[in-house]
Structures are given as C-alpha cells and as structure tokens.
Amino acid sequence: MAEELRQRDNGTNDFTVFRKFPLVQQYYNLHLTTAWCGFLMLDSLFLLEKVQTGPYWNANREHGLKLHKFWGAVFERYVNELMRQACAGTKAVFIPDPRPAGEPNVQICDGIVVSGDSIVLIEYKSSMFRADTKYSGKYSALTDEIEKKLVYDREDGQRKGVAQLSDAAQKLFGGATHVTIPGIDLNRIRRVYLYIVTLDSIGGTIGMSPLLNTFLDETLDRSSFRAVEIRPLFCSDIETLETASGFFEAHALPQILERWFTTNPNLTMPLLAVDLAPFPWPGSKWLGAEWRTIFKTMVRILFPGRDPDVAIEEAETRVEERRR
C-alpha cells in the first residue's frame, strides 16, 4: 500500500489504495514459525465495493481501451434489465433504446419511462472519472472532466448526457417537428424529466445536478415549451437507481424524481439524502436474489466454516431489526 502511494498520491481525500486492498492477510508468529491465520477487513463498505468493481479494474489493467469501448454496452444492458425488472407488473412503461417510428438508425436516448402524463428521458454513462481530478481538490480540472464526459467532448465533437437529453427533449416536444415512438402517446405527456445515470459514484454526489443544469441552461430554454413542463436535469449514480428501483412497485420513477424536486427544488442534495419515508420500500426482488448468490460465494471464501444460508438469514434479521 505504501508503494502504491509513493507512485500516485492524489491527496488526503483519495481512499483508492484502501478500496484496492480492503483485506490484509493476517500473520501471527506461533512457535517461532510464521502462520497465516486469515484476513483483516479494513472496512466492510470497501470490501463490498471491491466485490462490485474489482472485476472491472482487473480487466482494465489487462485490456484498457478495448474494455472501455465494450463496457458501455455492458452497462447499458445492465441498466435496461434493472429497469425492466423494476417496472414489470406496474403501471409504468419502460422502453429501452427508444427510436422514432420509421427511423431505426436514430436513437432518442438510452431509455424512457412513461407513467400517466409524465415521461423520463434517461441517459446511461459508464465513464469512470480519474482519481486525480476527483480527489486532488483542483475543482477546475474536475469541472473540465465532468463537462467532457457528461456534457460535450470538445476534442472529438461528441455530444454527451446533458447535450443528448437536450436534443431528445427538442426532438420530442419542441418546434414544429412531430416525432412518434411506438408504444407511447406523446400527446398525453404534460411533464418531462431528464435523468442521467452514471456508473461512477460521482453522479450521486452533492451538487452534481445543479452543476449539470448550468450546462443544460446553455442549450435548452425549458420555458419555451408550451405543451409540456420540463423539470431541471436530475443526476444520480447507478447505486442510487438500484435503491430507488425498490420503490417502483408502488411509485414510478417520475413520482420519485418529483419528490426529489419538491423536497429540494435546486437539487443540491443527492436523491439518497431525500426523505422517501412516505413511500413503502419493499426493495428490488431481482437485485435481492442476485446479491444473495454473490453473498453466498463471499461467505464460502471468507468464512469457510459458516453455512451461507444461515449467514444470509442472520444478516437479513439484523437489517430488519435496524429498520424497526
């Protein structure tokens, strides 16, 4: 760990080295011989992050740019499956990769959720942000990277999340053009939500949505839309969406975003800081089942003597006791 910091030290806010090595092998000198007795866990959250992100960073070291090009498709497929599972059996309609009727080569955005007279236009962003820009305290460097990856890349001329959602709103509800999307009656829509979901945790930090809205205001005049009301742009990370998806059985994504907006109109606080207590939270059944499978594997590796099913039951009991 010391060697890692000698090579790259991004300041006191950078906990990357602990995220990279959340477990330390524990040795004891027994009977004049060194015996390995197991692992010392530095932080339980860092261990869970390692389980989630470790495969990505291991592959990144081996494949680099090739992985980055591929990972966008992987992330898009994952978010689509998350939304499909969460919206199934509800009154909300989820459409992945929406395209105008008769224009199969034109993508509106990455995903759409329709509930009643409200629609959410969603962009998924899998770009990971550099540790030196996130943790060094150089805010101008961080702002530049946010603009490059979530607004507009001036180097290659590519429009990113904010610019893409601005284009989507204009295409669907602005001007004299009339775009139709199979399965959606756009004439019924009265409220529009623009939503960016990031793979990097930076999307769920304080102040991200207001910052991105400064860029949105440069490209989209929300007051010029007469037929619909366009809310400010919302941004969260994928972990936030995973948590929010647990509410979808009773409250669709537009209702949750509206709760965020009415609670904190300037959106300075992240969604997970908003009090959603009025909404029942049964949790995501699909994510719960997937996590139980992963959890069992973790128990077998870290605690060979434990019964994985018993460990899961005990953990769920503790969580339920905390909620009560």
N, C-alpha and C positions, 0 to 999 in steps of 0.2 A: 504494500500500500504506500509506503514511503517512496519507493521508486516511481510509482505512478505519479505522485505529487511533484517529485523532482522534475519529471518530464513535462507535466502540464498542470499548472496551478492557476485556476480561474478565480481565486479569491475565497473569502470565508463563507460565501453563500453557496458554494459548489460542493454538494454531497455526493458527486458522481462516484468517487472512489468507494464510498460505503455502499452505494447501490450496486456497484460492480462486484464487491466482495461482502455480501451480507452475512456470510458464515465464516468463522475462523476455526480451523482444526485445533482441537484442544489436546495438548500433550501433558502427561504427568511423568515425573521421574519416580518409578516404582522399583524398589530393589536394585538400584543402581543401573536400571535399564530404562530407556525412554519408551513409554507405551502410549499409543494413540487411543483416546477414550471417547472421541466423538466430536461434535461441533458446538461452538459457542455462537448463538444467534445475537448479532449486534442490534438488530431492530426488526420486529415482525413485519412492518409495512415494507421495508426494503427487501425482505425475503419474498413477499408476495409480488412486488414489482419485478424482482429477478425472475420469478416463475413466468410472469406475463411477458416480459420484454427480453429476457435472456436469449431465447432462440433467435430473435431478430438481430441482436447485436453480434451474436456468434456468426450468423450468416453474413452480416455486414462486413465483418473482418475478412471473410473468405471471398465475397463476391462484389462488394462495393456498389458501383454504379448499376450493374446488372440487377442487383436486388432492388434498388430504389425504383427502377422502372417497373419491376414486377409487383412491388409491394402495394402500389396504388390500386391495382386491380384486386389484390387480396383484401385490402382494407374496404374497398367499395363492396365487395361481395359479402364481407362480414357485416357491415352496417345494414345492407339490404336484408340480410337474413334476420338480424336483430329486429329491424322494424317490421318485417313480415310476420315474425312470430308474435311480436307485441301487439300488433293491430288485428291479428286474426281473431275472429269471433266478436269484434267490437263494431261500433257504427262508423268508425273512421276507415278511410280507404287509403292504402299505401300503394304508390306506383313507383317502382324503381326505373331509373333511366328513361324518364318520360320524353317522348318525341312527338312533334306535331303530326297530325294526320296528313298522309301523303308526302312527308319529308323524313324518311327513315335515317338520313345522314345528319340530321340536325338534332342535337341534344339540348333540351330546355335547361336542365340541371341534373344533379345526380339522383335526386329523389323528391317525391311530392307526397304530402299527407293532406287529405281533404276530410273535414269534419263539419257537417252543417254548411254554414255560409262562410267558413274560414278555410284558408289554404296555407300550407307551409312549404316554401321552396327551400330545398336543402342542398348544400354542397359539402362533400366529404374531402378533407385534406389530410393526406398521410405524411406530409413532410415533417421531418424531425428537425428541431432547432438546435443550433450549435451551443455547446455548454459555455463557451467564452462570451457569447452575446447575451445569454440568459443570466449568467451569474457574476459577470465581472463588474456590473454596476455602470457600464457605458450605455446609457439609455439611447443615445443616438444610433449606436450600432444595432441595438435590439430593434428599434423602430424601423431601421432600414431592412432588417431581415424579415420582420413581420410584413412590411409592405411588399417585399419581393415574393414571399411565399403565400400570402393571404390576400393580396390586393392586385398587384400588377408587377410582372417581372420585366423591367426596362431593358435588360440585356438581350433577352430573346423575344420580347414583344408579346409574351403570353399573358392573357387576362386570367386572374386567379379568383378566389372565392368571392370577394366583395364585388369586383367588376362583373363576374359571371352572374351573380344574383341580380345586380342592377340591370344587366341585359335581359335576364329572364323576366323580370317584372315589366320592363318596357315591351318585350315581345308579347306577353300575355295580356297586359291590361293598358298599355299606352298607345297613343296615336290612333290612326285610322285602320291599322292592320288588325286582322281578326284571325288569331291562331286557335285551332281546335285541338284538343288532346283526347284521344279515345278514352271513354270511361269517366270523363269529368265534364260537368256542365258549368263552364266558366261564367255564364250569365248569372248564376246564383251566388257567386262569390262577392262578399262585401268587405272582408278583412284579409289582408295578406301579411304573412310573417316570413322574414328572410332569416335563414339559420345556417350557420357554419359549424361543422363538427370536425374537430382536429384529433388526430392520433396523439400528438404531443400534448402533454399536460398543460402547456402554456395557454391553450384555449379556454381553460377553466379558471384562470387567474383573475384577480381583482382588476377591473378597469379595462379588460380586453375588448368588451363590446363597445364602450364609449369611444375607444381609440379607433376601432374599425368603422364606427359611424361617422367619424370625421372624414374618412376617405369616401364613404358612401354619399355623404352630402355633396361631394365634389362632382359626382357623376349622376345622381338621381334626385330630382325635385319631387319629393313624396307628396307635397301639397298640390301638385299639378294633376293628380289622378282624381277624376271626378266620380267615377263609378265605384271605386274601392278606397278603403283606408289602409295605408301601408304603415305598419309598425316599424320602429327602428330595428336595426340589424342585431340579432342575437348570436352569441358565440359561446360554445362550451367544448370541453374535451369529450372523448368517447366514454370515459368513465361516468361522467355526468349523465350522458344519454342512457347508458346502461341502467343507472339508478332510476332515472325518470321513466324509463320504459316499464318499470314495475307498477306505475300508476295507470297505464293505458287501458286496463280493463274497465275502469270507472271514469277516467278523464283522459281525453285525447290530447295529443301534443299541442294543438292550438290553445287549449284551455290552460295547460301548464305554462306555456310561454306568456299567455295573458296574465296569469297570476304573478309571474316574474315581473312583468311590465307594470302592473298596477301597484305591486308592493314597492318597487324600486324603479320609477319611470326613467331615470338616467342610466339604469343598468350597470351601475358601478360595482355592485356586488355580484358574485357568480351565482348561478342557479342553485347550487347546493347549499348556499347560505340563506336562501329564501325559505320562509316557513311554509311548508306544504302540509301542515298538520290537518287542515280541513279535508285533505284528500286521503282516502284509505290507501295503504301501500302493501299489497299482497306480495310484491316482489315479482321478478321475472321467472316464470317456471322454467323456461328454456335455459336461461343462464344458470339457474339454480342446479338443474340437472347436469349441465356441463361442468360446473365448478365442483360438484360432488365427485365426479370422475377424476378430476385433477387432484382434488384434496386427498382422495384415497391413495393415489400414487405418491403424493408427498408424504403421507403418514408411513407408507411402507418403506420409503427411503430413509426418512429422518428418525423414525421410531419403529425399528423392525419388530419389536416385541408387542406393539399395540395392534388391536383389532381395528381396522379402518372404519368399519360400520359403527362400532362403539364410540370411536373418537368423533365421528360426524354427529352422532346423536348427542353426545355431551356438549359439543360446540354449539349446536343449534339450541340446546336447552339454555345455555349461558346467554346467547343472543336474545332469546325470548324473555329471559328474566330481566335483562337490561332494559328491554322495551317497556316492560311492565313497571 
